[in-house]
């Protein structure tokens, strides 16, 4: 990021002061000029400068005094000192006081150009670091706001949404066979969808690794994937999709069955949504060379653009323009809240594992979950 440097030259000899001004303009900089240490101090206090170039031997306030005063008041101010009475001791003193560099007179402006350029490279790096730190802080604050929003909203909505679903269930027989039944069925589907959204928000609020509660049991991974495949059997038939499971019965881990079943459901629903009708989905299980359990979910779907791969596990992120999605868990390109993969990642990380994805646009994606066979929490 380019900056417009503010330079102050403090020099009591007018010819040298003018030479500095001309060379700085030649190098592409603009500078303010001070005739002595007192004027330089006043100017430095009146406006912010990035760099001060100062002589040491001056009336009223010496350059040495100026360096000590301003470095105490403005520690980020870079200072280059010049003098015709240079000694090693004086140079060491000024560097210890915080000066960036020491230039002796008569000044070699070839060297001076190099020193000024290097000084501003340092200033630019510091300002860029500061900008990144501020951006990081802003992102952390935004994430905290998101987490609070999710926690509060899910908590406040669970009760009224539950009441709505109970009432809808209670009224269902009243509309059976009546003219208004199709309208009532719209209400049923809408209330069910709202309940799913609130449930996902609740899951997300408690899914971060710090909050995640893992209840350990030992079980075979094939069991939970078969359970989820059975749940989604009608959806797969409706979409004319083929699902194959190739997970060895002996592939067992120590983990949270309920939460890892949620991982299986989210990954399979994700594959169903982004695979066209008559496509295929394959789930493979095995062991890594390190003895970890591996589960990969591959599909023949639309794939993920390379530029979006690093973002898909972020909260509320949707591949493509979410405005072009229609709301559905299983329909082709059906949209959602963009939190399913975030929940998957949190659960996998909570088990001490990792999740990776490879994809090729137009050809499909593969999500690979790696889990230790014995959970670190155990």
N, C-alpha and C positions, 0 to 999 in steps of 0.2 A: 504494500500500500504506500503510495507516494505521499510525502508530507511537504508542506511549504515551511522551510526552516526560518526561524527568527534568530537573527545574529546581532550581537552587540559587540562593537569594537571599541575598546578603551585604550587610548594611546595619546600621550601628551605632546608628541612631536607631530605637527600638522602634516609634513610631507609623507611620513610613514603612514599616518592615518588615511590620507588620500590614496596612497598606493594600495593599502588594504582594500579600500572601497572599490577601486578599479579592478583589482584582481578578483575579488569576490563576485562582482558583476559579470566578469568574463567567464567565471566558472558557473554562472547561472544562479547566484545567490543575491539577495538584497540585505543590506546591513544598516543598522543605526550606528551613529558615531558619537562617542563621548570624549571630551577633551582632557579629562582627568578622573581620578578615582572617585571623588565626591559625586561628580555628575554621573559617572557610570553606576554608582550605587543607587542614586535616585532613580535613574532610568530603569535599572533592573528590578527595583521595587514597584515601579509604576506599571509595568507590563511584563508578561511572561516571555522569556527567551529560551530557545533550545540550546544555544551556544554563545559563550562569551569568550572573545579573544582579548587578552589584556596584557599590557606591559607591566613589569614589576616595579620599575623605578619611576614613581610619579609623585607630584606634590599633593598635599592634603591627606589623601588616603593612598597608601602604596598598593601595588598589585597583590602583594602578599596578604595584606590586611583584607583587601577586597575578596580574595579567594576564601579566606577563613570565614568572613562574615556571610558571604552568599551561599557557601556550601552548607553552613549551619541553617540558613533560612530556606534555601531551595536545593535540597540534596539531589534533585534530578537534573539540575543545570549542569551541562558539560562546559568545561573551561580549558582553553588552551592558553598557556602563558608564554610570553616572549621577553627576552632581556638581552642586553649587551654585556652584562656582567655575570654570565652564566658559570656556575660551578656545579660539580656533582652533588655537593651537599645541598645546594639550593634546589636543584632539580628533584632530589629525593624528598626534600621537605614539601615541595608543592604537590608531588604525586601522592604523598601520604595525606596531604590536606584534601585531596579529592580531584586535583587537576587531571584532565585526560592525557595531555601531552605537554612537552616543554620544547620550545623552539628558540635557538640562540640567534642573536643579531651579529652580523648582517644576515637578514632573513633570506633563505633560499625559497623563492615562491614555488618552485617545482616541488620541493619537499612540503611546503605549507599546503599546497593543493592536495597532496596525498593525505596529509594528516587530517585536513578538514573533511575530505571525502570519507575517510575511515571513521571519523567521529560521527558523521551523519548516518553511516551504515549502522553504527551502534545505536543511535537514537531511533532510527526507523525500526530496528529489531525490538527495542524496548517498547516502543509504541504499539507495534503489532502484537507483542506478548500481552500488553495491557488490554488491547482490544479483545484478544482471544479469552483472557481471563474474565473480562466483563461479559462476553458472550456466553461463556460457560456458566457464570453465575446466573445470568438471565435465564438460561435453559434449565438450570437446577430449580430456580424459583418457579418457572412455568410447570415443570414436572410436579413440584409440590402442590401447586394449585390444581393440576389435573387429578392428582391422587385424592386431594381433599374433596374435589367435586364428585369424583366417582364414589368415594366412601359415603359422603353425606347423601348424595342422590339415591344410591342404591338402598341405603337404610330407610330413607323417607318414603320411597316408592313401594317397597316390598309389601307393606301392610295394605295400602289401598288397592294395589294390583291384585293381591291375593283375594281381597273381598270381591272385586269385580269378577274374577274367575269363578269364585264360589257361587255367586249369584247367577252367572251365566249357566253354570252347570245345573243349578237348581231349576232354572226356567226352561231348560232344553225340552223336557217332555211337553210343555205347554204349546210349543210351536211345531211339534211333530205332525207332519201331514197337512199343515195349514198353508195358506197362500203366502204368508210372510216368512216361511221357513228358510227360504234362500237368503233373505235379508238377515235373519237371525244367525245363519251360518257364517255370514261375513263378520258379524260381531264376535262369534266364537273364534274364528281364525285370527282376528285382530287382537283379541284379548290374550290368546295363546302366544301370539308373536310378542306382544308387550311383556308378557311374563318371561319369555325367553330372553328378551333384552335385559330386563331387571336382573334375572339370574346371572347372565354373563357379567353385568356390572358388579354384582356381588362377588362373583368368582374372581374378577380382576382386582377388586379392592383387597382381597385376602391372598392374592397369588404371588406377590413379590417375595423373593427369597427370604427377606428379613421377617416377613409375617407368616410365611407358609408353615403349616403344621403337617408334618409327615407322620402318618401312622403306619408303622412297618409290619408287614407280614411277608412270608415267603410264598411265592406263587409262580406259575408258568405264564409267560407272556402270551403264548398262543391262546390261552383261555379268554383273556380280555379282548383280544382282537376278533376271536370268533363271536363273542357276545355282541360286539359293536357291529360286525358284519351282518349278524342276524337282525339287529335293530334296523339296519339300513337296507335290508333285502328288498322291500317293496320299492324303495326309491331307486335302487339299482335296476330293478326290472322296468320301472317306469321310464328310466333314462336309457334303457337297452345297453347298459354298461356291464362289462365283465370284470369281476373281482376274483383274484387268485391269492390265496394265503399259503405261504411256504415258510412256516415257522416251526422249528423242531419242538416236539412236545417237552423235551428235556431242558429247553432254554428257560431257566428260572432266575429270578432276581429277588432281592429283599427290598421291597419298596411299598409305596402306598397304592393299593389296588384301585381305589376309587379315582384318585387323581390321575394315575397313568391310563385308566380307562377313558378319562376325559381327553387326554392327549391323543389316544387312538381315535376317538370320535371326531375331534377337531380336524385331525389330519385326513381322515377318510372323507369327511364332509367337504373339506377344502378341495380334495382331489376330484370328488364328484362334481362340485360346482364349476370347476375350471377345465373339465374334460367334456368335449362334445358328446352328444348321443352316439351310442354304439362304440364308444371308446373303451379303453381297458385300464385297469388299475391293478398293480401288483404289490403285495406286501411280502418282503423277504426278511428272515431273521437268521441270526448267526452270532458268532463270536469274533471279536477283533483279535489281532495278534497279541494284544495285552490282556486278553481274557475278559474284555468287557462285552456286555450284550449289545448287539446292533439290530436295529429295526429300520428298514428303509421302505418308504412309500413312493412308488413311481407311478406316473400316469402318462397318458398320451394326449394331454391337454394342450392348451394354448401357450403354456410356458410363461415365463416372467422376463421382462426386458432386463438386460444386464445392468442397466443404470439404476434399477429399482431393487435389486437383490438385497443390498445392504440395509434397505429400509423396511422390509416386509415384517420384521418382528417388532417394529415400533408401535406404540399405542395409537389406535385410531387410523392406522395407515391402510389404505386400500390400493391395490394394484390398478392402475388406470384411473380414469376420471370417475369418482364415485357417483357423480350426477347421472352417469350413463348406465349405472347398475339398477336393476330392480330388486326389491327386497325379497330375499328368499334364502333359506339355508342350503337348498339342494338344487334349485334350478340352474341351468347353464348361466354362468357369470352373475349369479345371484349375489346381491350386495349384502353387507352386514355393517356392524359397527367398526370393523377393523381391529378387533381386540382378541380374536381367537388365537392367532399365532403368538401374540404377546403372552397369553395365558399358558400356551404350550411351552414356550421358552422358559417362563418362570418356574413351571412345574419340573421341567427337565433339569434346570439349574439347581432347583431345590433338592434334587436327588443326586447332586454331584455329577451330573452328566452334561452333555452338550448336544446341540442340534445344528445340522448343516443343511444347506440346500444347493443343488446345482440345477440349472435350467437352460433350455434352449427355446427361444420363441418359435411357436408353431409346431413344436415337437414334444413338449412335455417337461415335467419337473420331477425331481427326486428329493424328498426330505429324508435325512438320515439321523436317527436318534441313537446316541451312544450312552449307555447306562452302566455304572459299576454294578457287579452282581451282588455286592454287599454295600448298602448305602452308607456313606460316611457318617451320617447321623447315628447310625446304629453302632 
